[in-house]
Amino acid sequence: VLVDLAGHGSSQTKEVFTTSFDFDLAADQVIEVVDHLKIRRAHFMGLSLGSIIVHAIAEHYPERIDSMVLAGAVTHLSLKTRLTFEFVDMFKRLIPFSIVKVLLANAIIPQQKYGESKGTFLRSAQKLTYEGFMQWMRLVASVDSYMDRLIGAQVTTPTLYVMGEDDTMCLPKVK
C-alpha cells in the first residue's frame, strides 16, 4: 500500500493544510489508511521525510509495526541543508516559487550525475501548492529537534537503513 502524504502524489491539500500539519498528524493519517484496510500489523517503509513518519508510527503505534525500512532516511539535516532552508525561509517572499524549488533541489541533490533524479524531484514539486510547500518548509525546520526526541525514545522496532553513498544531506548522521 502506497500512501500519498498531504501535498504529495494525488492527495488533496485543501483541508489538510487548514490546521497545523506535523509528523505526528502524518503518522495518524497513515494509520487511518491502515485501519481502513483492516491491517492490524505491517512492515513499514519510508522514503526521505516519510522515514520520519515511519519513526513516528513506531513510537506512537508500536503494536502496529513489525519492522521498518528507512530509505534515504532523514535523521538530522546537514549544516548546508539547514542553511539552504534558512536562506529560502528568509527570502521566500522575494524569490519566485519556481526558483525556490530549484534551490532546494540543488541542496538535496547537489551532484551533477543525478540530474535525472533532480528532474523527477522538480516535476513532483510542481504539484505542490505554495501554501502546501510552506507547511512542509515549517515541518522540515523542526526535523532536528523532532528526531532528537524520536531517537531518544528507544524504539525497539527492527530497522533497516538504506542510504546512498552520495547522500550529502543525511548519511553522515545515519552512519
matplotlib code that plots the C-alpha trace (Angstrom):
import matplotlib.pyplot as plt

x = [0.0, 1.5, 0.1, 0.3, 1.1, -0.6, 0.7, 2.2, 1.1, -2.7, -3.6, -5.8, -4.3, -7.1, -8.5, -5.2, -3.4, -6.2, -4.6, -1.0, 0.5, 3.2, 4.9, 2.6, -0.5, 1.0, 1.6, -2.0, -3.2, -1.1, -2.6, -6.1, -5.4, -4.1, -7.2, -9.5, -7.8, -8.2, -4.5, -3.5, 0.3, 2.6, 6.1, 6.5, 8.8, 9.5, 11.4, 13.1, 10.7, 8.5, 11.2, 10.4, 6.7, 7.6, 9.7, 6.6, 4.4, 7.0, 6.8, 3.1, 1.8, 4.5, 1.9, 1.1, 4.6, 6.7, 9.7, 10.7, 12.8, 14.0, 15.4, 17.1, 16.4, 16.2, 17.6, 19.1, 19.8, 23.3, 24.6, 24.5, 20.9, 19.8, 21.5, 19.7, 16.3, 17.0, 18.0, 14.8, 12.8, 14.3, 13.8, 10.7, 8.7, 11.3, 12.3, 9.9, 8.5, 9.8, 13.4, 12.9, 12.2, 15.3, 17.4, 16.1, 16.6, 20.2, 20.7, 19.0, 20.6, 23.8, 25.7, 25.6, 25.4, 21.9, 20.3, 17.5, 16.6, 16.7, 14.3, 12.0, 12.1, 11.3, 8.4, 6.9, 7.4, 5.4, 2.3, 2.8, 0.9, 2.7, 0.7, 1.5, 5.1, 5.3, 3.7, 6.4, 9.1, 7.9, 7.8, 11.4, 12.6, 11.6, 13.3, 16.4, 14.5, 11.8, 14.3, 16.3, 13.1, 12.2, 15.7, 15.9, 12.6, 14.4, 12.3, 13.0, 11.4, 13.8, 15.1, 17.0, 18.5, 19.0, 21.2, 23.2, 26.9, 26.4, 23.7, 25.2, 22.1, 21.7, 24.2, 26.8, 24.2, 22.9, 26.4]
y = [0.0, 3.4, 6.3, 9.7, 12.2, 15.5, 17.6, 14.6, 12.4, 12.6, 13.7, 16.7, 19.5, 22.0, 20.5, 19.1, 22.4, 24.4, 23.3, 22.9, 19.8, 17.8, 14.4, 13.0, 14.0, 12.4, 9.2, 9.3, 9.7, 6.7, 4.6, 5.8, 4.3, 1.0, 0.9, 1.5, -1.5, -3.6, -4.2, -5.0, -5.2, -4.4, -3.7, 0.0, 1.7, 5.4, 7.4, 10.7, 12.7, 9.5, 7.9, 10.4, 9.5, 5.8, 6.6, 8.4, 5.3, 3.1, 5.5, 6.0, 2.7, 0.1, -2.7, -2.0, -2.2, -5.4, -3.7, -0.6, 0.1, 3.7, 4.7, 8.0, 8.3, 11.8, 11.8, 15.3, 17.8, 18.7, 22.2, 23.0, 21.8, 23.8, 26.9, 26.5, 26.1, 29.2, 31.2, 30.1, 31.0, 34.4, 35.3, 33.3, 36.5, 37.9, 34.8, 33.3, 30.0, 28.2, 29.3, 28.3, 24.7, 24.6, 25.9, 23.2, 20.5, 21.6, 21.4, 18.0, 16.5, 18.5, 16.1, 16.6, 12.9, 12.7, 15.2, 12.7, 12.3, 16.1, 16.4, 13.9, 15.8, 19.1, 17.6, 16.2, 19.6, 21.3, 19.6, 21.2, 24.5, 27.4, 27.0, 23.3, 24.0, 26.5, 23.9, 21.4, 24.1, 24.7, 21.0, 20.5, 23.3, 21.1, 17.9, 18.1, 18.6, 16.2, 13.5, 14.1, 13.2, 10.2, 8.7, 9.2, 7.3, 3.9, 2.5, -1.3, -2.0, -3.9, -1.2, -1.3, 1.9, 2.1, 5.1, 6.1, 6.8, 10.2, 11.3, 14.6, 15.6, 12.8, 10.0, 11.4, 11.3, 7.9, 6.5]
z = [0.0, -1.0, 1.0, -0.6, 2.2, 2.2, -0.7, -2.4, -5.3, -5.8, -2.3, -1.7, 0.3, 1.0, 4.2, 5.4, 5.5, 7.2, 10.5, 11.6, 10.0, 11.7, 11.6, 14.4, 12.4, 9.3, 11.2, 12.4, 8.8, 7.7, 10.5, 9.4, 6.0, 7.5, 9.8, 6.8, 5.1, 8.3, 8.5, 12.1, 11.8, 8.9, 7.7, 7.0, 4.6, 4.5, 1.9, 2.8, 5.0, 5.1, 7.1, 9.9, 9.7, 10.0, 13.1, 14.5, 13.8, 15.6, 18.6, 18.8, 17.4, 18.3, 18.3, 14.7, 13.2, 12.6, 11.1, 9.3, 6.2, 6.1, 2.6, 2.2, 5.9, 7.4, 10.9, 11.1, 8.4, 7.4, 8.0, 4.3, 4.1, 7.2, 5.8, 2.5, 4.2, 6.4, 3.3, 1.5, 4.5, 4.8, 1.2, 0.3, -0.4, -2.7, -4.7, -7.2, -6.0, -9.1, -8.2, -4.6, -5.7, -7.9, -5.0, -2.7, -5.4, -5.7, -1.9, -1.7, -4.8, -5.5, -7.7, -11.5, -12.2, -10.6, -13.0, -13.8, -10.1, -9.6, -12.6, -11.1, -7.8, -9.6, -11.6, -8.3, -6.6, -9.4, -8.0, -4.6, -3.9, -2.4, 0.8, 1.0, 0.3, 3.2, 5.5, 4.6, 5.0, 8.6, 9.2, 7.8, 10.1, 13.1, 11.9, 14.1, 17.4, 16.5, 15.5, 18.7, 20.6, 18.5, 18.5, 22.3, 22.6, 22.4, 19.6, 19.5, 16.2, 13.8, 11.4, 8.1, 6.8, 3.0, 2.1, -1.0, -0.6, -2.2, 0.3, 1.5, 3.4, 6.0, 5.5, 7.9, 10.8, 9.9, 10.0]

ax = plt.figure().add_subplot(projection="3d")
ax.plot(x, y, z, "-o")
ax.set_aspect("equal")
plt.show()
